[in-house]
Amino acid sequence: MKKIRCAIYTRKSSEDGLEQEFNSLDAQYEACAAYIASQKVEGWVLLPDRYDDGGLSGGSMERPGLQRLLADIDRGTVDQILVYKIDRLTRSLADFAKMVERLDAAGTSFVSVTQSFNTATSMGRLTLNMLLSFAQFEREVTAERIRDKIAASKRKGLWMGATVPLGYAADGRSLKIAEPDAEVIRRIYDLYLKHRNTRVVKEAVDAFGLKTPVRTLISGRVKGGAQFSYGHIHYILTNPVYAGRIRHHAKVYPGQHPPLIDPQVWDSIQEQLRSDAAKDRTFTRRNRKGARASASPLAGKIFDQTGDILTPSHSKTAKGRKLRYYVSHRLVRGTAPRDPSGWRLPAPELEDKVADLIRRHLNQPEVRAGILVDAAADETATIGTRLSRLAVGDAAANKDMRRLCLNLIERIDIMPGEICVALSGEHLAFVIDVDHARIDEDVLTFRSPFQQRKRVWKPDSSSAMRRRKSMPRSCATLPVLIDTSIWFGRAKPLPKSPRPKVFRNAGFSN
């Protein structure tokens, strides 16, 4: 008789009671083990490994015990799964459909010991889908009730959890001022009131040696002790908690905790920040002559290995087509026109590659799982859904996705062989609709191999040099690097192509 290797999966949504010697997981396991024993004559054999998930929701597949079970199924070591109830396996109809395909491919079936149905028949599958539909409905109704309760509590000014802002400590459903961290917040606000510029505030904070607080996460990992970033300082200056208020999405309510900053002072700072932001938007839309400025989303954000900023530049072909570049500032200014360490990069290709690099980074499972500090399973699943629009297709082919990815950038450092991208925690928190303070800064910065291949044209006569001097300044800076290709990762050979007509006319040759 063929042996049927059986694995038992157990799950409990909350952590209540898990510390008991005999808890809900043990009860589920015993019921399933007894059922397997009753089927011994059919060749059923209980595997020794246990697959338990305590304190995890069934609305997400990101559960260690379930992932370990699915891995064993893929390896062919499990023939049948037993659960106490079908909602222990999953409460999501979509996840269940994916799981059934995976089980069918491996030749594995499953049994619910308290619900009698056979998944081998169409009626059994219909019954199972109906049960899962009700399980998903129950989960969604419960989530709605929790959201409504949180909204009602925040309207009353209660603190409903999450990461406690710097300068405060949790005090039941309220907050209390915690020194000496509160003094750090007061100093940051005083510096802004003095300088009215976040960049100067950042420099002053670094000069004072102020650091982010050191915290030990539930996972045991230590976070903090680093310099304040621009995004963190801006978040502190715009957080209404410091004015004694509680924010819920776009609404702000009076809180029951004491303010660290006078509410009137806080309101005046918000007006100043909004005024500065409006000026920045106006400047980026129009240049000094009133004409529309060229769209260069990486302007002011990309730096080379010397710390020099790469500024937007452009030239035009003989047919009038505009070619955009990012050029090291020292080359544009003419202070070092022959500096071999300077960069001239084609803007559209660089922007497309960086956008796609960000999309692939945020689509990694380990990044999605670790993007929030101490995230619950439901939060991880929700974040994955909100980031899913970045995971479809090619960022270069979708202009909206490309723009969204590039808006997340805070800084890019480019050097021979490598590119380092730092994302803005504030912008990312806005995209996934979470508190900025909960973003894990470790996932905001990543590196990738970067290679650039160049085709260089040199002037072939003195007359060509004279014609070059008559060209526009932005075009005259380009002969050092006329044809450029960029790759992230493995470099490819540069395809042969004729030199651009604009340079043929200017007297340049290969």
Secondary structure, 3 states (H helix, E strand, C coil): CCCEEEEEEEEECCCCCCCCCCCHHHHHHHHHHHHHHHCHHHCEEECCCCEEEECCCCCCCCCHHHHHHHHHHHCCCCCEEEECCHHHHCCCHHHHHHHHHHHHHHCCEEEECCCCCCCCCHHHHHHHHHHHHHHHHHHHHHHHHHHHHHHHHHHCCCCCCCCCCCCEEEECCEEEECCCHHHHHHHHHHHHHHHCCHHHHHHHHHHHCCECCCEECCCCCEECCCECCHHHHHHHHHCHHHHCEEEECCEEEECCCCCCCCHHHHHHHHHHHHHHHHHHHHHHHECCCCCECCCCCCCCCEECCCCCEEEEEEEECCCCCEEEEEEEHHHHCCCCCCCCCCCEEEHHHHHHHHHHHHHHHHCCHHHHHHCECCCCHHHHHHHHHHHHHHCCCCCCCCHHHHHHHHHCEEEEEEECEEEEEEECHHHHHHHHCCCHHHECHHHCEEEEEEEEEEECCEECCHHHHHHHHCCCHHHHCCCCCCEEEEEECCCCCCCCCCCCHHHHHCCEEC
